[in-house]
């Protein structure tokens, strides 16, 4: 397994001090950017203008997670705004293969997201295409939720599927990640970890990112 990547979620950042908050996580591997439209989820967060502001304020690549009801029609908005990677929900995308390959043709890494209740088996026909699979370890909509333990079994199942297909997409986990459980999640197969509250609500976000990277890479060596 390669190096473990940490993606702090700006959902937990102080948006009144966006540039300062992003400066604190300059050592991260991705900025996780949660887009919620108030329809697919019960919350409304960020749009294209905030993504442009993030891109203007940091050199860290942006991982845009579209929790929207119409991702097939809106992915280009976020690609145009500079997202380096875009993930769309299996549950919301009517033309998933077309949307993912379209993004890749544009030079954007493309991934698919599964909600906690969605089984991994639905990826069998698309796993050869994706750059990343994101498993939600909380129900999407709000930050600060607790990690759903069943995610570990889904990670093992996903890793087995990837091995059967001879592919190695990035495997991201989003929700309830902290220094207390990152080792278990990495050993189960995750390579990109989203951490919102654990990073931005800590006393020293830069140190917390470094700690998560250290713990994650140590766990990967043991896996």
Secondary structure as UniProt FT lines:
FT   STRAND          5..9
FT   HELIX           10..12
FT   HELIX           15..17
FT   HELIX           18..24
FT   TURN            25..27
FT   STRAND          30..37
FT   HELIX           48..57
FT   STRAND          62..67
FT   TURN            69..70
FT   HELIX           71..80
FT   TURN            81..82
FT   STRAND          85..89
FT   TURN            90..92
FT   HELIX           96..105
FT   TURN            106..107
FT   STRAND          109..114
FT   TURN            116..117
FT   HELIX           120..123
FT   TURN            124..129
FT   STRAND          132..136
FT   TURN            140..141
FT   TURN            149..150
FT   HELIX           151..165
FT   STRAND          170..174
FT   TURN            179..181
FT   HELIX           182..188
FT   STRAND          192..195
FT   HELIX           197..200
FT   HELIX           205..222
//
